[in-house]
Amino acid sequence: MTREMLKSKLHRVKATRTDINYNGSITIDKKLCLKTDILENEKVDIYNISNGERFSTYVIYGKKGEIGVNGAAARLVQKGDSLIIVSYVLLEDEKAKKHKPIILTF
């Protein structure tokens, strides 16, 4: 059996900008992505703590400190909102039982 498990999480990061005119995605500080094993173009789920919105998109690497929500999703986030950004992995049962996600809390 395969299970979908939490791979990594950026907990309570602050949105630094939004751009409704950008062609989709979320821009995340590249160093944060590398620390949490999130690849460019990887699918992530975004949970907006500030307003309860939830959505999925893909990652674009950004500059130091950058958390930018782009495209249509920019309507769901305001600059300064607290976000949870998560990625998942599919694992076989035995690996899933031993798996430890990478979690950074801000």
Salt bridges, closest charged atoms under 4 A:
ASP37 OD2 - LYS7 NZ 3.90
GLU42 OE2 - LYS7 NZ 2.78
GLU66 OE2 - ARG17 NE 2.94
ASP93 OD1 - ARG3 NE 2.52
GLU94 OE2 - LYS97 NZ 3.46
